[in-house]
Structure formats: structure tokens, C-alpha cells
Amino acid sequence: MSGMRYIGWVLFIGVALILFLALQKGQTQYARIPLSHFDYLLKADKVAVLTLDGDKILGELRQPEPIGPRGEQIAKFQSTIPQSTGESWAFISWVLDHRGTASVSVENNSNVMLNLVLPLIPWVLIFLFIWFFVFRQLRGATQRAKDPVQVVVVNPPDQPPPTPTSH
């Protein structure tokens, strides 16, 4: 029975790891920059490739630039825009007007599976947590019920003790 428990834990950890990696996909190679710095880079024609992806702007610079308080050289950047701004034609038109020679593409890759499964994960984890502990308690109660019960007979003081009999 303990082997099944280990298999369950391995599956649980594997699913959690896959979900974590799916959520982090593509975000590690892009340095985060503020929207104001994106505006500066775009107007200065320092952006070579620009991708509008929902509420994110992903871009590649023509040459690495020192950005941030430490002056790190970055070649790829990511900037977050207000929700639903990337879907408006006014914003897309503004980007096209100020892009210089950058190539602009728009991606509408909303992962339907991820959008459906992600809100359910906390509830599934809560259910599994409760289920694990309830059934663990029930299993312990069942084990205690199978143990032999010891009966102690107390005789009144005026009666002699009973003679043991074998069964």
C-alpha cells in the first residue's frame, strides 16, 4: 500500500512541475523593462523586432543596450501593458506609427487549455489535501477496529474469581 502512496506523490510533484514550467515558458530569456523605457527605445528606433502578445510586449534590440540601475546589457526585452490595451486598434496603430524600421507582429496565442485548467488547480489541490487526510483518518480508525479487544471482568468482592477456561 505504501508503494501506491509514493506513486501518487511522484505524480503530484510531476504535474506541479509541468504546470510551473508551462507558466514560466518564454519568460526567462526576456529582461523586464518599464513601459516608459519601451517607449524611449521604440521612438529612438533601437528595436529590431516587436511582438504584441496579449498584455505583453516582447522585443529584440538592434544592439544590446545598458538598461536598469546596474546597466546590464540586454538584447531581448519584455514589457507589460495594461490589460486589454494590446487588443485595441488605437494601441496597435500607435505602435505602427512609432516603430521606425522595426518589424511588428501580433500573436493571439491564448492557450485555451491553460486558461481552463489553471483556475481549477487550487480547488483540486484543496480537494486532494482534504481527501488525503480524511481517508488517512478513516484508515487509522479501521485499523484500530481490527485490533483485538481486551475485556476486563471485575468480580464483586464476595465472589471467588472465575476459573480460566480454554477455548
Secondary structure by P-SEA (a helix, b strand, c coil): caaaaaaaaaaaaaaaaaaaaaaacccccbbbbcaaaaaaaaaaccccbbbbcccbbbbcccccccccccccccccccccccccccccaaaaaaaaaacccbbbbbbccccaaaaaaaaaaaaaaaaaaaaaaaaaaaaaaaaaaacbbbbbbbccccccccccccc
